[in-house]
Amino acid sequence: MKPLSTTVQSVPPSPTTMMMQRGRELRMAGKDVVNLAGGEPDFDTPQHIIEAGIRAIEAGDTHYPPAFGTPALLDAIVNKLKRENNVHHITPAQIMVTPGAKWALFAALAALLDPGDDVMILDPSWVSYAPMILLHRGNPARVPLSGKDHFRVTADLLEQYVTPRTKALMVNSPNNPTGRVLTRAEIDAIVYVALQHDLYVISDEIYEHIIYDDHVHYSLAAEPGMAERTIIVNGFSKAYAMTGWRLGWMAGPEPIVKLARVYQTHSAQSAASFTMAAGVAALNGPQECVKEMVAVYDQRRRMVLDAFEEIPGIECPPVEGAFYVFPRFTQTRKSSLEITQALIDEALVVGTPGSAFGPAGEGHVRFSIAERTQDLEKMLERMAKVVPTL
Ligand SMILES: Cc1ncc(COP(=O)(O)O)c(C=O)c1O
């Protein structure tokens, strides 16, 4: 037989699959497993959004939709960008609605990369960034951020990893997995490096609404000089608890979006027709539902962080946004994979090893707090017993 794709084979299988499988086996054996490895709201989609989707189906909106988004959804995104992000330059021709933000990231990379191009990603970063770059035959260039320095981004650090082949930088704030929100100074550093080295920036803003205390989300596309080089990626999964609807979008410079549109029409084609009607209801409708969900995440965040303070052997960086905690295990020589395995076996708690997010995540384990409060309480009780024995 002829060999299979070396490109796809260059992508390592997900280290989280093994953990999830172990958790499933224990659950099937009747064990009370707490699974915090996922990344989706435990809430159902708000009712007014569901109803808009149902109304669209009943009205016959079950045919191929406009491939890049209905006019109503494109308008809603244009207005949202102005209202919430201080981004005023985007027209409907600069947007592509996608089946999930994940596909928007994928299509953005397709539009930007030639084989051998370098793309900088901040390490630790979301598990799919490096594989997506590899699948487009680019090189993920990991910029290691230090947990000891609160995963801080500086221009000096970024510049150490710029090469003549660096084409783009991927940024995610609020961040999965670290919970960090980029500060004003960090945004300035990214803008400086992007302008200085003529880089495109893919700004993944999917957690923008899930933000705590007085932290502020700055959209990179609103910064001076950044309109022509920033692709905003966003979606409905996290803020509106719509993971299963598969709806996201990109907004950026027209030449890039044009190429992404070519890519999409010959692959995914479009998002589903009636989900776009639900998306319009989400963006144009009342936003209290988002605030209510964030208030619950906030309570859980405080509960978990307070309890972690009392457990010897855990140090947890503050959580400023998104819905994950990313503690470091300080009194064990085990790798994050071994710690995660031990927590499954001994505490029946499933997390995601920090190393899944890159070498800089080593020593950490990620747990989602977008899970039922009683499950988080169980996790805390069990961790208090098991962590000191690791
Ligand atoms: C950082 C980040 N970006 C993008 C996505 C993808 O979201 P979607 O469900 O819209 O594809 C996720 C989902 O976990 C995420 O954590």
PDBQT file of the ligand as one rigid body, heavy atoms in Angstrom, charges set to zero:
ROOT
HETATM    1  C1  LIG A 401      -9.441  29.019  22.694  1.00  0.00    +0.000 C 
HETATM    2  C2  LIG A 401     -10.533  28.397  21.909  1.00  0.00    +0.000 A 
HETATM    3  N1  LIG A 401     -10.737  28.811  20.644  1.00  0.00    +0.000 NA
HETATM    4  C3  LIG A 401     -11.687  28.263  19.875  1.00  0.00    +0.000 A 
HETATM    5  C4  LIG A 401     -12.505  27.260  20.357  1.00  0.00    +0.000 A 
HETATM    6  C5  LIG A 401     -13.512  26.646  19.411  1.00  0.00    +0.000 C 
HETATM    7  O1  LIG A 401     -14.823  26.998  19.632  1.00  0.00    +0.000 OA
HETATM    8  P1  LIG A 401     -16.016  26.541  18.676  1.00  0.00    +0.000 P 
HETATM    9  O2  LIG A 401     -16.900  25.655  19.497  1.00  0.00    +0.000 OA
HETATM   10  O3  LIG A 401     -16.714  27.807  18.272  1.00  0.00    +0.000 OA
HETATM   11  O4  LIG A 401     -15.449  25.827  17.494  1.00  0.00    +0.000 OA
HETATM   12  C6  LIG A 401     -12.328  26.796  21.666  1.00  0.00    +0.000 A 
HETATM   13  C7  LIG A 401     -13.154  25.684  22.192  1.00  0.00    +0.000 C 
HETATM   14  O5  LIG A 401     -12.827  25.007  23.138  1.00  0.00    +0.000 OA
HETATM   15  C8  LIG A 401     -11.333  27.390  22.468  1.00  0.00    +0.000 A 
HETATM   16  O6  LIG A 401     -11.113  27.004  23.730  1.00  0.00    +0.000 OA
ENDROOT
TORSDOF 0
